[in-house]
Amino acid sequence: MAKKKCACACEKKSELNIQPLGDRIVVERDEAQSISAGGIYLPETAKNKPSRGIVACTGNGKLLKDGSRSELQVKAGDHVLFLSYAGEEFKLDGKEYLLLREEDILAIIG
């Protein structure tokens, strides 16, 4: 099976072997902090999963009742803040990603 390029605006970033459907978005989570604010090293088990990330790829929008698609408010490359326990985690080509709906994104970080 041939690799498909993501059909969204992430052409410049990298090739992903996935195309999210509808209003779903693929996010690459930011790295967890390994040192606390006080300078103490945190082991893997004590680290909180960050609720920030970079949009890797987007679907083509939510299907409306009239058959058209709504435009997503985020695009590939946007830094976003999302709900802590939102979405579904998965691995692709050795990297961890998060698949979530547009409504799970709280803000775009400038």
C-alpha positions in Angstrom: 0.0 0.0 0.0 1.5 3.4 -1.0 1.9 6.2 1.5 -0.7 8.9 1.1 0.2 12.5 1.8 -2.0 14.3 4.3 -4.6 16.2 2.2 -4.6 19.2 4.5 -2.4 22.2 4.8 0.5 20.3 6.4 2.2 19.7 3.1 5.2 21.8 4.2 5.8 20.0 7.5 6.0 16.2 6.8 4.2 13.4 5.2 1.7 11.6 7.5 0.2 8.3 6.7 -3.2 9.4 8.0 -6.1 11.6 7.0 -8.5 12.7 9.8 -12.2 12.7 8.9 -14.7 15.5 9.5 -13.8 17.9 12.3 -11.0 15.7 13.7 -7.5 17.0 14.2 -4.1 15.3 14.7 -2.0 17.0 17.3 1.6 16.3 18.3 1.8 16.8 22.0 4.6 19.0 23.5 7.3 17.4 25.6 6.5 17.0 29.3 8.7 19.1 31.7 11.5 17.0 33.2 12.5 19.6 35.9 10.1 21.2 38.3 9.9 25.0 38.9 12.1 24.4 42.0 14.8 22.6 40.0 13.9 19.0 41.1 14.2 16.3 38.4 10.9 14.6 37.7 10.8 10.9 36.8 8.6 9.7 33.9 5.9 8.5 36.3 5.6 11.9 38.0 5.3 13.9 34.8 1.9 15.4 33.8 0.9 15.0 30.2 1.0 18.4 28.6 -2.3 19.8 27.3 -0.4 21.8 24.6 0.6 20.7 21.2 1.1 21.5 17.6 -1.5 20.7 15.0 0.0 18.2 12.6 -3.0 17.6 10.3 -6.7 18.5 10.0 -9.8 16.9 8.6 -11.9 18.7 6.0 -14.5 20.1 8.4 -17.8 19.1 10.0 -20.6 18.0 7.7 -23.5 20.4 8.0 -27.2 19.5 7.4 -27.2 21.2 4.0 -24.4 18.9 2.8 -21.6 21.6 2.9 -18.6 21.5 5.3 -17.8 24.1 7.9 -14.3 25.5 7.9 -12.0 24.5 10.8 -10.7 27.3 13.0 -7.2 25.7 13.3 -4.7 24.8 10.7 -1.5 22.7 10.5 1.3 24.3 12.4 -0.9 26.1 15.0 0.1 25.8 18.6 -3.0 24.8 20.6 -4.2 24.3 24.1 -6.6 21.4 24.6 -8.5 19.4 27.3 -6.2 17.2 29.3 -8.1 13.9 28.8 -9.5 14.6 25.4 -8.9 12.6 22.3 -7.4 9.2 21.4 -3.6 8.6 21.6 -1.9 6.6 18.9 1.6 6.0 17.5 2.5 6.5 13.8 6.0 5.9 12.4 7.4 5.9 16.0 5.9 9.2 17.0 3.0 9.7 19.4 0.0 11.7 18.3 -3.4 12.7 19.6 -6.6 12.5 17.6 -9.3 14.9 18.8 -12.3 16.9 17.7 -12.1 20.6 17.1 -14.5 21.2 20.1 -11.8 19.7 22.4 -9.4 22.5 21.5 -9.7 25.4 23.9 -7.4 28.0 22.4 -4.8 28.8 19.7 -1.6 30.0 21.4 -0.1 33.0 19.5 
